[in-house]
Amino acid sequence: MNIVHKLTLRHLKQNKRRTLVTIIGVIISVAMVTAVATLFVSFMKLMQQQTIADRGEWHVLYHNVNKEQLDTIQHDPDTKTVVLSRDRGYALLPGGKNESKPYLFIKEYNPQGFNHFPVELTKGRLPKAANEVVLSEHIATNGKVEYKIGDTLALEVGDRFLKNEAVQFFQTESLQTEDDQVTETLKNLTPATYKVVGFIKRPNWEPTWSPGYTVISYLDESSIGDTQPVNASVILKKVEKSLYDHAEELAQKNNIAPPQFNSELLRYYGVTNNDSLQRTLTWLSAIIMAVIIIGSVSLIYNAFAISVSERARHLGMLASVGATKQQKRNSVFFEGAVIGAISIPIGILAGLAGIGITFYFINSMLHEALGTTEKLTLTVTPLSLLSSCAISLVTIFISTYIPARRASRVSAIDAIRQTQDIKLTQKAVKTSKITRRLFGIEAEIGLKNLKRSKRRYQATLFSLIISIVLFLSVSFFTANLKKSLDLSQDGTNFDIQVIVGRDGEIDEPLIQRISSLDYVTEFSVVQQLSLNTWINKAEIADEFRKPAYKESFKDGKFPYFIQLHALDQASLKDFSKKAGADYDELSNPSKLAGIVIETIQYQDPNSGKYVETKAIHAKAGQSIDLLYMDSETQEEAMLDKVTIAALTDQFPIGISPAGLGGLDIIVSEQTMNRLAGNEKLADGPQTFVYLKSTDPMKTQQEIEDLKDTKLAIYNAYQSRQRGEQMIMLMSVFTYGFIALITAISIANIFNTISTSISLRKREFAMLKSVGMTPKSFNKMINYESIFYGIKSLLYGLPISIAIMYLIYRAMMYTFSYGFSLPWLSIIFAVAAVFVIVGSAMLYSGAKVKKQNIIDALKQESI
């Protein structure tokens, strides 16, 4: 270690406060980078585990492969494990009580299938031979048929077909009925005998509406042939983007049907074949990482910039005794290396500890809110640690490079006299006369102080600007991420749907029984009627103005379908308040009025984008024709006109977006009754009850157990759960990031301002020595805070808006919606800037007040 390095270490030890401030700044920066990297890796790991727990572990699925094709797949260099499965078919469940679920669905797995698919054994053992099965517990609880281990099942297994037609149905499709009569049958029946060896929980991958209870048997690989092919689910050795092309090429060469990809699981590995989504993820990652690095550089740079400013005299004395520019520069780099060696390990541990504690509290919240089976665990990978170290080293180097250059260029005389930061000219410190007239001498002195100490002022200003940009950018990213996730969902906002009446019939006692069941927290009764209309060209959705829809126009109007929804009285009153409509106008049967939901979401079939747009460009007071089209003659009949009472983007419980070319109109029961009585209407409205429940599965069971009822039930909970879980977890991620950024921004500002004020102790002592009173001193500090805030907002807000637009454009590769500024966040940022700056100035000023004037004038270091 040379003499310059020894002197640098000695100087760091002697100036403990400044050294500690710098170390803390670097630790916070490293902790932020580590926390973000770990949070991302852990979140992706959780989503992988949850997807595997729900749907099984596989990457590529080849359908209906024979023995030869299977050998090719198994010996492929990229294949790690092959899970074999086969849908054996359906058999009638003897004695089943659930009329909408009359079958057993037999599915076969090889031993790997039991390990990599969510088959949860509750009693007995798994099958080991082709004539052994495990049964879903749902058969006993829902179908009311009891089996025991050792029982023998003699079944006729076949496929579901529509009666008198060659239309086949599968497990994802509900029982086919018409007018309460079953319209499907089992064909290609073959006898099969099975022995019950165990019981399993109802699989997550069995839809609630499926007509067959799951029965799992053993797949004997010796039975594979051309007449009995199997499905091969492949787990790959490496999950890379090239897997899509490789799998398709393998299928094509071996005459296998086009493969199916586990897109949901692959997405959580960061792999997708959706180019627009890939571009979105790439650009978002680049923008967010740039914001993080800039924030880190800002934090560390300010610490080192102030350090070098305070060390100027020390460096000048080194130069006066022969230190070269290179030695002075290396002194600053060495200081950065020492602080980095201390701060990086501590910062990494602090980041991991902070995230670990966060996960501990988040897990209980997630489990209670969503019933997740997997926990959000701290996942640390060598890549995430190396990335954190690399980013931290780069930021420290960048942060020390400029101060090091400045230090090497300062002459010995200027450094010893400390005149390099303060260069007084009349023009440099000139202020407007208006400032003094409006705010007084204190404001003028405060403004002159800022201009005279320009480098320190710029360092603080830069810190404030970065803080504003960080907060607003991440706030905007959070809001848009949630909006994008909402767009990609189907808009379902209920747990269970029950059809309780047809053609206008309403069974009030039944509705009362359903709504009073245990676990039901909210319900809504909705009558729904499907109608048509024609909308003027000036009012149609923007999508329909494209040339592709030119032929659909008729007399300057475009065809729309209408979903008319009549809410019960209580629900309509509540919704009319949210939409800003007059309830009395809506409930007046003499003049039909309704609330039009003007916002729709849909996925463009050509680009794959998720689009949010206006369904109609109309205003309150306009009317819409209500037409009924006869399904047989295709003739339209005019029923009535409905006046638009209000337009809204809110959806009441049970109402999902109509989609492109459709309108959702909310009306009263009186309006629906008037329309239902029109003789031109052949089919009346259907009545639905929409429920929200704390336990949707038990609620469904209770509805099915109601005596003397035959209800069509749709449980939307399981299909919606994944979307809600995604939104919840991403909200935790992004809001956690906002909290971290806010804390770092506050620490950054306090660090910069308090250190800057401490360096000006002699300056303040001089002002007091020539007669400045404590009141005037406070006014000067307050005005400096205001100047800091105004100047930082003048730069910070435009830069933030530019970054927001870049994030918006990145989102537009996959989604399509209008650009809007987060005004609430902007207002909060403006207020927070003045509060934080004012607090930092008052805190620092209070410490300066306690100093003795003589001692402060003699003081040369912090």
Stockholm file with secondary structure:
# STOCKHOLM 1.0

chainA/1-862         MNIVHKLTLRHLKQNKRRTLVTIIGVIISVAMVTAVATLFVSFMKLMQQQTIADRGEWHVLYHNVNKEQLDTIQHDPDTKTVVLSRDRGYALLPGGKNESKPYLFIKEYNPQGFNHFPVELTKGRLPKAANEVVLSEHIATNGKVEYKIGDTLALEVGDRFLKNEAVQFFQTESLQTEDDQVTETLKNLTPATYKVVGFIKRPNWEPTWSPGYTVISYLDESSIGDTQPVNASVILKKVEKSLYDHAEELAQKNNIAPPQFNSELLRYYGVTNNDSLQRTLTWLSAIIMAVIIIGSVSLIYNAFAISVSERARHLGMLASVGATKQQKRNSVFFEGAVIGAISIPIGILAGLAGIGITFYFINSMLHEALGTTEKLTLTVTPLSLLSSCAISLVTIFISTYIPARRASRVSAIDAIRQTQDIKLTQKAVKTSKITRRLFGIEAEIGLKNLKRSKRRYQATLFSLIISIVLFLSVSFFTANLKKSLDLSQDGTNFDIQVIVGRDGEIDEPLIQRISSLDYVTEFSVVQQLSLNTWINKAEIADEFRKPAYKESFKDGKFPYFIQLHALDQASLKDFSKKAGADYDELSNPSKLAGIVIETIQYQDPNSGKYVETKAIHAKAGQSIDLLYMDSETQEEAMLDKVTIAALTDQFPIGISPAGLGGLDIIVSEQTMNRLAGNEKLADGPQTFVYLKSTDPMKTQQEIEDLKDTKLAIYNAYQSRQRGEQMIMLMSVFTYGFIALITAISIANIFNTISTSISLRKREFAMLKSVGMTPKSFNKMINYESIFYGIKSLLYGLPISIAIMYLIYRAMMYTFSYGFSLPWLSIIFAVAAVFVIVGSAMLYSGAKVKKQNIIDALKQESI
#=GR chainA/1-862 SS CCHHHHHHHHHHHHSHHHHHHHHHHHHHHHHHHHHHHHHHHHHHHHHHHHHHHHHCSCSEEEEEECHHHHHHHHTCTTEEEEEEEEEEEEEECTTCCCTTCCEEEEEEECHHHHHHSCCCEEEECCCCSTTEEEEETHHHHTSCCCCCTTCEEEEEEEEEEETTSCCEECTTSCCCEETTEECEEEEEEEEEEEEEEEEECCCTTSCTTCSEEEEEEECCGGGCSSSSCEEEEEEESSCCTTHHHHHHHHHHHTTCCCCEECHHHHHHTTCCSCHHHHHHHHHHHHHHHHHHHHHHHHHHHHHHHHHHHHTHHHHHHHHHTTCCHHHHHHHHHHHHHHHHHHHHHHHHHHHHHHHHHHHHHHHHHHHHHHCCSSCCCCCCCHHHHHHHHHHHHHHHHHHHHHHHHHHHHSCHHHHHHTCSSCCCCTTTTCCCHHHHHHHCHHHHHHHHHHHHTHHHHHHHHHHHHHHHHHHHHHHHHHHHHHHHHHHHSCCCCCSEEEEEESTTCCCHHHHHHHHTSTTEEEEEEEEEEEEEEEEEGGGBCGGGGSGGGGGGCBTTEEEEEEEEEEECHHHHHHHHHHHTCCHHHHTCTTSCEEEEECEEEEECTTTCCEEEEESBCCCTTCEEEEEEECTTTCCEEEEEEEEEEEEESCCCTTCCCCCTTEEEEEEEHHHHHHHHTCTTCSSCCEEEEEEEESSHHHHHHHHHTCTTCCCEEEECHHHHHHHHHHHHHHHHHHHHHHHHHHHHHHHHHHHHHHHHHHHTHHHHHHHHHTTCCHHHHHHHHHHHHHHHHHHHHHHHHHHHHHHHHHHHHHHTTTEECCCCCCHHHHHHHHHHHHHHHHHHHHHHHHHHHTSCHHHHHHCCCC
#=GC SS_cons         CCHHHHHHHHHHHHSHHHHHHHHHHHHHHHHHHHHHHHHHHHHHHHHHHHHHHHHCSCSEEEEEECHHHHHHHHTCTTEEEEEEEEEEEEEECTTCCCTTCCEEEEEEECHHHHHHSCCCEEEECCCCSTTEEEEETHHHHTSCCCCCTTCEEEEEEEEEEETTSCCEECTTSCCCEETTEECEEEEEEEEEEEEEEEEECCCTTSCTTCSEEEEEEECCGGGCSSSSCEEEEEEESSCCTTHHHHHHHHHHHTTCCCCEECHHHHHHTTCCSCHHHHHHHHHHHHHHHHHHHHHHHHHHHHHHHHHHHHTHHHHHHHHHTTCCHHHHHHHHHHHHHHHHHHHHHHHHHHHHHHHHHHHHHHHHHHHHHHCCSSCCCCCCCHHHHHHHHHHHHHHHHHHHHHHHHHHHHSCHHHHHHTCSSCCCCTTTTCCCHHHHHHHCHHHHHHHHHHHHTHHHHHHHHHHHHHHHHHHHHHHHHHHHHHHHHHHHSCCCCCSEEEEEESTTCCCHHHHHHHHTSTTEEEEEEEEEEEEEEEEEGGGBCGGGGSGGGGGGCBTTEEEEEEEEEEECHHHHHHHHHHHTCCHHHHTCTTSCEEEEECEEEEECTTTCCEEEEESBCCCTTCEEEEEEECTTTCCEEEEEEEEEEEEESCCCTTCCCCCTTEEEEEEEHHHHHHHHTCTTCSSCCEEEEEEEESSHHHHHHHHHTCTTCCCEEEECHHHHHHHHHHHHHHHHHHHHHHHHHHHHHHHHHHHHHHHHHHHTHHHHHHHHHTTCCHHHHHHHHHHHHHHHHHHHHHHHHHHHHHHHHHHHHHHTTTEECCCCCCHHHHHHHHHHHHHHHHHHHHHHHHHHHTSCHHHHHHCCCC
//
